[in-house]
Amino acid sequence: MTETTLQFIVASKILWLAVFVLLYGLGGISGKWKRRFLGSAWMMAGIALYSIIDHSWSFWYMFYFPMLVGALSLGYGADRLSDKLRKRTVYGLAIGFSPLAIVIVNHTYILWVLHIWICVLSSVILGVFNPTKSARHEESLIAAASGLVPLFII
């Protein structure tokens, strides 16, 4: 593939991620299934599509779907700060670990460590301390942080 083609593929991954951000946010408003199942299926479809384009598809990638569904199904709400920190950390770790099978196949351990850090930090900082103007901004940033690296480890 040419460098230009590769750049268009990379840009399309960002657009793919934008749909996940939408589904994640909509699932935060109502209908948690949109985030948990539809969002996870969308991301899995992206992993499949882009790995097929790159001629790197592996059946093991399919484990990403149930891992992501499980991670996105974890509860993270709490009243006490210590409980919020704990639940948000576990949530971030679960999302961070969700692409483990993809990482093992591709030996992208450094990117995976980065992914885990991004997921935990975004979940805790944005989800506990709410530094943006609205929950819509925070959920969108968490979703973008959670989905970005997996599309680039294939």
C-alpha positions as CSV (number, residue, x, y, z in Angstrom):
1,M,0.0,0.0,0.0
2,T,1.1,3.5,-0.6
3,E,1.8,6.0,2.1
4,T,-1.2,8.0,1.0
5,T,-3.5,4.9,1.2
6,L,-2.1,4.1,4.7
7,Q,-2.8,7.7,5.8
8,F,-6.4,7.5,4.6
9,I,-6.8,4.2,6.5
10,V,-5.5,5.8,9.7
11,A,-7.9,8.7,9.2
12,S,-10.8,6.3,8.7
13,K,-9.9,4.7,12.0
14,I,-10.5,8.0,13.7
15,L,-13.9,8.3,12.0
16,W,-14.6,4.7,13.1
17,L,-13.8,5.7,16.6
18,A,-16.2,8.7,16.4
19,V,-19.1,6.3,15.9
20,F,-18.0,4.3,19.0
21,V,-17.9,7.6,20.9
22,L,-21.4,8.3,19.8
23,L,-22.7,4.9,20.9
24,Y,-20.8,5.1,24.2
25,G,-22.4,8.5,24.9
26,L,-25.9,7.5,23.9
27,G,-25.6,4.4,26.1
28,G,-24.7,6.8,29.0
29,I,-27.9,8.7,28.4
30,S,-30.3,5.8,28.1
31,G,-30.3,2.2,26.9
32,K,-27.0,0.9,28.3
33,W,-27.1,-1.8,25.6
34,K,-26.0,0.8,23.1
35,R,-22.7,1.2,24.9
36,R,-22.2,-2.3,26.1
37,F,-23.3,-4.4,23.1
38,L,-23.6,-2.2,20.1
39,G,-20.5,-0.1,20.9
40,S,-18.5,-3.3,21.5
41,A,-19.8,-4.9,18.3
42,W,-18.9,-1.7,16.4
43,M,-15.3,-1.8,17.8
44,M,-15.0,-5.5,17.0
45,A,-16.2,-4.9,13.5
46,G,-13.5,-2.2,13.2
47,I,-10.8,-4.6,14.5
48,A,-12.0,-7.2,11.9
49,L,-12.2,-4.8,9.0
50,Y,-8.9,-3.1,9.6
51,S,-7.1,-6.4,10.3
52,I,-8.5,-7.9,7.1
53,I,-7.4,-4.8,5.1
54,D,-3.9,-5.2,6.7
55,H,-3.9,-9.0,6.1
56,S,-3.4,-9.6,9.8
57,W,-6.7,-11.1,10.9
58,S,-6.6,-13.7,13.6
59,F,-9.5,-15.7,15.1
60,W,-8.1,-14.7,18.5
61,Y,-9.1,-11.1,17.9
62,M,-12.7,-12.3,18.5
63,F,-12.0,-12.4,22.3
64,Y,-12.0,-8.6,22.2
65,F,-15.7,-8.5,21.9
66,P,-16.7,-10.3,25.1
67,M,-13.9,-8.7,27.0
68,L,-15.1,-5.2,26.0
69,V,-18.7,-6.1,26.7
70,G,-17.7,-7.2,30.2
71,A,-15.6,-4.1,30.8
72,L,-18.3,-1.8,29.6
73,S,-20.9,-3.6,31.8
74,L,-19.0,-2.8,35.0
75,G,-20.6,-0.3,37.4
76,Y,-18.6,2.7,38.3
77,G,-20.9,4.9,40.3
78,A,-20.5,5.6,44.0
79,D,-21.2,8.2,46.6
80,R,-17.9,8.2,48.5
81,L,-14.7,9.5,46.8
82,S,-12.7,6.3,47.8
83,D,-15.4,4.1,46.3
84,K,-15.5,6.2,43.1
85,L,-11.7,6.0,42.7
86,R,-11.7,2.2,43.2
87,K,-14.6,1.5,40.8
88,R,-13.2,3.9,38.2
89,T,-9.8,2.3,38.4
90,V,-11.2,-1.2,38.0
91,Y,-13.3,0.1,35.1
92,G,-10.3,1.6,33.4
93,L,-8.2,-1.5,34.0
94,A,-11.0,-3.7,32.6
95,I,-11.2,-1.7,29.4
96,G,-7.4,-1.6,29.2
97,F,-7.2,-5.3,29.4
98,S,-10.0,-6.0,26.9
99,P,-7.7,-6.1,23.8
100,L,-5.3,-8.6,25.5
101,A,-5.7,-11.3,22.8
102,I,-5.0,-8.8,20.0
103,V,-1.9,-7.7,21.9
104,I,-0.6,-11.2,22.4
105,V,-1.0,-12.0,18.7
106,N,0.7,-8.8,17.5
107,H,3.3,-8.5,20.3
108,T,2.3,-4.8,20.8
109,Y,3.0,-4.8,24.6
110,I,4.3,-1.3,24.7
111,L,1.2,0.1,23.1
112,W,-0.9,-2.0,25.4
113,V,0.7,-0.5,28.5
114,L,0.0,2.9,27.1
115,H,-3.6,1.9,26.4
116,I,-4.0,0.7,30.0
117,W,-2.6,4.0,31.4
118,I,-4.8,6.0,29.1
119,C,-7.9,4.0,30.1
120,V,-7.3,4.2,33.8
121,L,-6.3,7.9,33.8
122,S,-9.2,9.0,31.7
123,S,-11.7,6.9,33.7
124,V,-10.4,8.2,37.0
125,I,-9.7,11.9,36.1
126,L,-12.7,12.4,33.9
127,G,-15.1,10.2,35.7
128,V,-14.3,11.1,39.3
129,F,-13.2,14.7,39.2
130,N,-15.4,15.8,36.3
131,P,-13.1,18.6,35.0
132,T,-15.1,19.4,31.8
133,K,-18.3,21.4,31.3
134,S,-20.6,18.3,31.1
135,A,-20.9,14.6,31.5
136,R,-21.3,14.4,27.7
137,H,-17.7,15.8,27.3
138,E,-16.3,13.4,29.9
139,E,-18.0,10.3,28.5
140,S,-16.9,11.2,25.0
141,L,-13.3,11.7,26.1
142,I,-13.4,8.4,28.0
143,A,-14.8,6.6,25.0
144,A,-12.2,8.1,22.7
145,A,-9.4,7.2,25.0
146,S,-10.8,3.6,25.4
147,G,-11.1,2.9,21.7
148,L,-8.2,4.6,20.1
149,V,-5.2,2.3,20.8
150,P,-7.0,-1.0,20.0
151,L,-7.6,0.2,16.4
152,F,-3.9,0.8,16.1
153,I,-2.5,-2.5,17.6
154,I,-3.7,-4.7,14.8
